[in-house]
Amino acid sequence: MSERPNVEVRVLPVKVGAFPGAGHAVLYASGVVPQLDTVQLDSAHGGEFTHAEAQLPKYRAHID
């Protein structure tokens, strides 16, 4: 799947420091319409989805 032209895999180095979702698997799903972006956080308690406009910029900044 990572070799598909519409899929991008990014790894954040430890030196980046703390960021939202640190210590958990984070999936940032983005598309043509930024308002529809979604973040999925996986933890021992299950998956959590975040798509609030107030929260997405934090994740976008760390991924960028």
N, C-alpha and C positions, 0 to 999 in steps of 0.2 A: 504494500500500500504506500510506503514512503517514497517509492519511485514514480508514483503518478504525478503528472504535471500540476495538479491542483492541490497537492498535499505537501506541506513543508514541516520538517521536524527540526526543532531548535532545542538545544541543551543549554541551560543556564549554569555557568561555572560557580563554584562555591564562593569565590572572591566577590561576587555580586552582593553578597550579604543577605540579610533578611528581606523577604518580599511576601506579599499576600499569598498564602498557600504553601509557604516553605515547609518542607517535611512531608508534603503530600504530592501525589501525582496531579498535575494540572493540565487540563486540555482547554485550549482557547480556540473556539470555533468562530471564524469570522467569514464574512461574505461581502457582497457588493453593497449591502445596506448595513452600515455600522450599528444601527439601532437594533438589529436582530442578532448581534454577536452574543455568544453565550460562553461562560466559563464553567467547566466541570471540575470539581475538586473531589478526589478520592481519598477516603480516610478509613480507619478501622471501623467507623460507625456507618459506613456506606457512602454513596455518592451525594454530592450537593451541587445544585445548579444555580449559577448567579448570572443574571442578565440585566440587573438594574443599571441605569445610566450613571448613577453616582459611583458605582463600584468598578465598572469596566475600565475607566481610565487608569486605575492603579495597575491592572494586569497588562494593559496595552503598553504602558510605560516600561515595565520590566521586560516584556518580550521584545520591544523595539530596541 
